[in-house]
C-alpha cells in the first residue's frame, strides 16, 4: 500500500488500513472502495492522508514496531483514563500499566525495525494517537539509551499521559498554573500509583535545554533525561501531524528540523539515537530519485534510515499497467538519492 494525501485519492481507490475512532470502533475497514461521499466525510473528520492499496506493491507488508491491536488498545485506555480524570476520579492505573507493558514488550521484540509514525488521524482520535506515538517513540529511545525495564516503564507511563492537562479545564487550575503542563502534572501527582518522575514528564516535556521552553524555562542540567526524550518524541509527532489543521512535514523534513535543534533545544544524546530509530522515508512513501525515476519505498535498513529500498516503475506502453519494475537499494547504489517526495 502507499501513503498519500487525501486530495490525491481517486474515487474507487481502496483503503489500505482501517480507520478507527478513539473508542476502538472501526469507522472504515481496509479494502473499502472510496467514493466521493466517503472522501468528503473523511475530510470533514479531519483526515489529511490515507493508506491506499496499490497492486504494484501488494506483496509488501508494513513493518510495525508496535502492532495495530496494541496501539488501538492503548488509545482506548487513554481515552477512558482521560475521561475519568475529567470527572474527578482516579486513573485506571492497571489498564495504563498493561498498555505500557505491551508497548515495551513489542519494542524490545522489534528493535531492528525503524519506526513509522505516518498514520490516519481524525479530529476524534488525534490527541490519543499522538500520545500513543509519543509513548512508542519514547520506549524506543529509552531502550537505545540503555535504561532498564523499570525505568522504561516509568518513562513510557509519563509519555502516554504527557498531554493529560489538555483535557482539563482552566478553572480547575492552580493560580498561575493554567498551562496544560501544570494541569497534567497536578492531576497525575494525585494518583498514588503514578511515580513522581512519570508525573514530572507532563510538567517538563516542553522545556528546552537552552532555557527557552515552557512553563519554567529550565536549562539542560535541570531537565531529567526522561523529559528530554519525551520532548523530542512529542516534537517529532507534532511536526508530522500539526494540531492546527495545516499539512505536516514529511518524516525526513521533521528529522532534519530536529537535527538542526540538537544541542540547542534538544539533547544531542537523545537526538543522535532518535535519528537512528525512525524511518526518514517510511515504507509506502512515493518518491522521485535523482535518476529521474519514480517509485515507492518498499523496504528499510535499520542502520541506514536515509537509504531505503525503492521499487521503481517505468512505463513501456500506452496502458496503465504497461510498466517495467526495478528495485533500487539505496544502501548499495550510493550515487543515487531520493530527490523528492511525491504526493499523488
C-alpha positions as CSV (number, residue, x, y, z in Angstrom):
1,X,0.0,0.0,0.0
2,X,1.1,3.6,-0.5
3,X,0.6,6.7,1.8
4,X,-0.8,9.7,0.0
5,X,-2.6,12.9,0.8
6,X,-6.4,12.7,0.7
7,X,-6.7,15.3,-2.1
8,X,-4.7,12.9,-4.4
9,X,-7.0,9.9,-3.7
10,X,-9.2,8.9,-6.7
11,X,-12.8,7.7,-6.5
12,X,-12.6,3.9,-6.5
13,X,-9.2,3.6,-4.7
14,X,-9.3,1.0,-2.0
15,X,-8.4,2.0,1.6
16,X,-5.2,0.3,2.8
17,X,-5.6,0.4,6.6
18,X,-8.6,0.6,8.9
19,X,-9.7,4.0,10.2
20,X,-10.9,3.8,13.8
21,X,-12.3,6.1,16.4
22,X,-10.9,6.8,19.8
23,X,-13.2,4.2,21.4
24,X,-11.7,1.5,19.2
25,X,-14.6,1.2,16.8
26,X,-13.6,0.8,13.1
27,X,-15.1,3.7,11.2
28,X,-13.9,2.3,7.8
29,X,-12.4,-1.1,7.1
30,X,-9.4,-1.6,4.9
31,X,-10.3,-2.7,1.4
32,X,-13.4,-0.5,1.1
33,X,-13.8,1.4,-2.2
34,X,-13.6,5.1,-1.6
35,X,-16.4,7.1,-3.1
36,X,-16.7,10.9,-3.4
37,X,-19.1,10.8,-0.4
38,X,-16.7,8.8,1.8
39,X,-13.8,11.1,0.9
40,X,-15.9,14.1,1.7
41,X,-16.8,12.5,5.0
42,X,-13.2,11.8,5.8
43,X,-12.2,15.4,5.0
44,X,-14.9,16.6,7.4
45,X,-13.4,14.3,10.1
46,X,-10.0,16.0,9.7
47,X,-8.3,13.2,7.7
48,X,-5.4,14.6,5.7
49,X,-3.7,11.5,4.4
50,X,-4.5,7.8,3.8
51,X,-3.0,4.4,3.1
52,X,-4.3,3.2,-0.3
53,X,-3.9,-0.2,-1.8
54,X,-1.6,-0.4,-4.8
55,X,-1.4,-3.7,-6.8
56,X,2.2,-2.9,-7.8
57,X,3.3,-3.4,-4.2
58,X,0.7,-5.8,-2.9
59,X,3.5,-8.2,-1.8
60,X,5.0,-5.5,0.6
61,X,4.0,-5.5,4.2
62,X,4.4,-2.6,6.5
63,X,6.7,-3.5,9.4
64,X,5.4,-2.2,12.6
65,X,7.4,-1.7,15.8
66,X,4.1,-1.9,17.8
67,X,1.1,-3.8,16.4
68,X,-2.1,-2.2,15.4
69,X,-4.0,-4.1,18.1
70,X,-1.7,-2.9,20.9
71,X,-1.9,0.7,19.6
72,X,-5.7,0.6,19.4
73,X,-6.0,-0.8,22.9
74,X,-3.7,1.9,24.2
75,X,-5.8,4.6,22.5
76,X,-9.0,3.3,24.1
77,X,-7.2,3.1,27.5
78,X,-6.1,6.7,27.3
79,X,-9.5,7.9,26.2
80,X,-11.1,6.2,29.2
81,X,-8.4,7.4,31.6
82,X,-8.7,11.0,30.4
83,X,-12.4,10.9,30.9
84,X,-12.0,9.5,34.5
85,X,-9.7,12.4,35.4
86,X,-12.1,14.9,33.8
87,X,-14.8,13.5,36.2
88,X,-12.5,13.9,39.2
89,X,-12.0,10.2,39.5
90,X,-8.8,8.1,39.7
91,X,-7.0,6.7,36.7
92,X,-7.4,3.0,35.8
93,X,-3.7,2.6,36.5
94,X,-3.8,-1.1,35.9
95,X,-5.1,-0.6,32.4
96,X,-2.5,2.0,31.7
97,X,0.3,-0.2,33.0
98,X,-0.9,-3.1,30.9
99,X,-0.7,-0.9,27.8
100,X,2.8,0.3,28.8
101,X,4.0,-3.3,29.3
102,X,2.6,-4.3,25.9
103,X,4.3,-1.4,24.2
104,X,7.6,-2.2,25.8
105,X,7.4,-5.9,25.0
106,X,6.9,-5.2,21.3
107,X,9.5,-2.5,21.2
108,X,12.0,-4.9,22.6
109,X,10.9,-7.7,20.2
110,X,11.2,-5.4,17.2
111,X,14.4,-3.4,18.0
112,X,15.7,-3.6,14.4
113,X,12.6,-2.1,12.9
114,X,12.6,1.6,12.0
115,X,9.6,3.5,13.4
116,X,7.0,4.8,11.1
117,X,4.6,7.4,12.6
118,X,2.6,8.2,9.5
119,X,-1.0,7.3,10.3
120,X,-4.6,8.0,9.5
121,X,-5.6,10.7,12.0
122,X,-9.0,12.2,12.7
123,X,-10.1,15.1,14.9
124,X,-11.6,12.5,17.3
125,X,-8.6,10.3,17.8
126,X,-5.8,12.8,17.2
127,X,-4.9,13.5,20.9
128,X,-4.8,9.8,21.8
129,X,-2.9,8.7,18.6
130,X,-0.4,11.5,19.4
131,X,0.0,10.3,23.0
132,X,0.5,6.7,21.9
133,X,3.0,7.6,19.2
134,X,5.0,9.6,21.8
135,X,4.9,6.7,24.1
136,X,6.2,4.3,21.5
137,X,9.0,6.5,20.3
138,X,9.9,7.2,24.0
139,X,10.1,3.5,24.6
140,X,12.4,3.0,21.7
141,X,14.7,5.9,22.8
142,X,14.7,4.5,26.4
143,X,16.0,1.2,25.1
144,X,18.6,2.9,22.9
145,X,20.0,5.0,25.8
146,X,20.3,1.8,27.9
147,X,17.6,2.2,30.5
148,X,16.5,-0.9,32.4
149,X,12.9,-2.1,32.0
150,X,11.7,-0.5,35.2
151,X,12.9,2.9,34.1
152,X,11.5,2.5,30.6
153,X,8.1,1.7,32.3
154,X,8.2,5.0,34.2
155,X,9.3,6.8,31.0
156,X,6.5,5.4,28.9
157,X,3.9,5.9,31.5
158,X,4.7,9.6,31.7
159,X,4.9,9.8,27.9
160,X,1.5,8.3,27.4
161,X,0.0,10.7,29.9
162,X,2.1,13.8,29.0
163,X,-0.8,15.7,27.4
164,X,-3.4,14.9,30.1
165,X,-3.6,18.6,31.0
166,X,-5.1,19.4,27.6
167,X,-8.5,17.9,28.6
168,X,-8.7,19.7,32.0
169,X,-10.5,23.0,32.3
170,X,-8.6,26.2,33.2
171,X,-11.0,26.9,36.1
172,X,-9.6,23.9,38.0
173,X,-6.0,25.0,37.6
174,X,-3.9,26.4,40.5
175,X,-3.3,30.2,40.3
176,X,-0.5,30.8,37.8
177,X,-0.6,27.2,36.6
178,X,-3.0,27.2,33.7
179,X,-0.5,25.8,31.2
180,X,-1.5,22.3,30.2
181,X,1.8,21.0,31.6
182,X,1.0,22.2,35.1
183,X,-2.6,20.9,34.9
184,X,-1.4,17.5,33.8
185,X,1.3,17.3,36.5
186,X,-1.0,18.4,39.3
187,X,-3.6,15.8,38.2
188,X,-1.0,13.0,38.0
189,X,0.7,13.7,41.3
190,X,-2.6,12.9,43.0
191,X,-2.5,9.4,41.5
192,X,-0.7,7.3,44.1
193,X,0.4,4.6,41.7
194,X,1.9,7.0,39.3
195,X,5.5,7.9,40.2
196,X,6.6,11.5,40.7
197,X,9.1,11.0,37.9
198,X,6.3,10.0,35.5
199,X,4.2,12.9,36.6
200,X,7.1,15.3,36.1
201,X,7.2,14.4,32.4
202,X,3.8,16.0,32.0
203,X,5.2,19.2,33.6
204,X,8.6,19.4,31.7
205,X,8.1,17.9,28.2
206,X,8.0,21.4,26.7
207,X,11.3,22.5,28.5
208,X,14.3,23.1,26.2
209,X,17.9,22.7,27.2
210,X,18.7,26.4,26.2
211,X,16.1,27.7,28.6
212,X,13.5,28.8,26.0
213,X,10.9,26.2,26.9
214,X,7.7,26.2,29.0
215,X,6.5,26.6,31.6
216,X,9.5,27.2,33.8
217,X,12.4,28.0,31.3
218,X,14.5,25.2,32.8
219,X,18.0,24.6,31.4
220,X,19.9,21.5,30.4
221,X,21.2,20.4,33.8
222,X,17.8,20.8,35.5
223,X,15.9,18.7,33.0
224,X,15.6,15.0,33.6
225,X,16.6,12.6,30.7
226,X,13.1,11.3,30.6
227,X,11.7,14.7,29.8
228,X,14.5,15.3,27.2
229,X,13.4,12.1,25.5
230,X,9.7,12.9,25.5
231,X,10.4,16.4,24.3
232,X,12.0,15.0,21.1
233,X,9.2,12.4,20.7
234,X,6.5,15.0,21.2
235,X,8.0,17.5,18.8
236,X,8.6,14.9,16.1
237,X,5.0,13.6,16.1
238,X,3.7,17.2,16.2
239,X,5.8,18.1,13.1
240,X,4.2,15.2,11.2
241,X,0.7,15.8,12.5
242,X,0.1,19.5,13.4
243,X,-3.0,20.2,15.5
244,X,-3.8,23.4,13.7
245,X,-5.1,21.7,10.6
246,X,-2.1,22.5,8.4
247,X,-0.3,19.8,6.5
248,X,2.5,18.2,8.4
249,X,6.1,17.8,7.4
250,X,7.4,14.7,5.7
251,X,9.4,12.4,8.1
252,X,12.7,13.3,6.5
253,X,11.9,17.0,6.9
254,X,10.9,16.6,10.6
255,X,14.1,14.6,11.2
256,X,16.2,17.4,9.7
257,X,14.3,20.0,11.7
258,X,15.1,18.2,15.0
259,X,18.7,17.6,13.9
260,X,19.1,21.3,13.4
261,X,18.0,21.9,17.0
262,X,20.4,19.4,18.6
263,X,22.4,21.0,21.4
264,X,20.1,24.0,21.3
265,X,16.6,22.9,22.2
266,X,17.2,19.1,22.3
267,X,19.8,16.9,23.9
268,X,22.4,15.7,21.4
269,X,22.5,12.4,23.2
270,X,18.8,11.9,22.6
271,X,18.7,13.3,19.0
272,X,21.7,11.1,17.9
273,X,19.7,8.0,18.9
274,X,16.4,9.3,17.6
275,X,17.9,9.7,14.1
276,X,18.7,6.0,14.1
277,X,15.3,5.0,15.3
278,X,12.9,6.4,12.7
279,X,12.3,5.8,9.0
280,X,13.2,9.0,7.1
281,X,11.2,7.7,4.1
282,X,8.6,5.2,5.5
283,X,7.6,2.2,3.6
284,X,4.7,3.2,1.3
285,X,6.2,6.7,0.6
286,X,6.1,7.7,-3.1
287,X,9.4,9.2,-4.2
288,X,11.4,10.6,-7.1
289,X,15.0,9.5,-7.4
290,X,18.0,11.6,-8.6
291,X,17.9,9.4,-11.7
292,X,14.5,10.8,-12.6
293,X,12.8,7.5,-11.8
294,X,9.7,7.4,-9.6
295,X,8.7,4.7,-7.3
296,X,7.5,3.6,-3.9
297,X,9.6,2.8,-0.8
298,X,9.2,-1.0,-0.1
299,X,11.9,-1.7,2.5
300,X,14.2,-0.3,5.1
301,X,17.8,-0.7,6.5
302,X,17.9,-0.4,10.3
303,X,21.4,1.0,10.2
304,X,20.7,3.4,7.3
305,X,17.4,5.1,7.8
306,X,18.1,7.6,5.0
307,X,18.8,4.8,2.4
308,X,15.7,2.7,1.9
309,X,14.8,0.2,-0.9
310,X,12.7,1.7,-3.7
311,X,10.6,-0.1,-6.3
312,X,10.5,1.9,-9.5
313,X,8.1,1.8,-12.4
314,X,8.9,2.7,-15.9
315,X,6.1,3.0,-18.5
316,X,6.7,0.8,-21.6
317,X,3.4,1.0,-23.3
318,X,0.2,3.0,-23.6
319,X,-1.8,1.1,-21.0
320,X,-1.8,2.0,-17.3
321,X,-0.4,-1.5,-16.4
322,X,2.3,-1.5,-19.1
323,X,5.3,-0.8,-16.9
324,X,8.7,-2.3,-16.1
325,X,9.6,-2.9,-12.5
326,X,13.0,-2.4,-11.0
327,X,14.3,-2.4,-7.4
328,X,16.8,0.2,-6.3
329,X,18.6,-0.5,-3.0
330,X,19.9,2.9,-2.0
331,X,22.3,1.3,0.6
332,X,24.1,-0.3,-2.4
333,X,23.5,2.4,-5.1
334,X,25.4,5.1,-3.2
335,X,25.3,7.6,-6.1
336,X,21.5,7.6,-6.3
337,X,19.5,9.7,-3.9
338,X,15.9,10.5,-3.1
339,X,15.2,13.8,-4.8
340,X,11.7,14.5,-3.6
341,X,8.5,13.0,-2.0
342,X,5.5,12.7,-4.4
343,X,2.1,13.3,-3.0
344,X,-0.1,11.7,-5.7
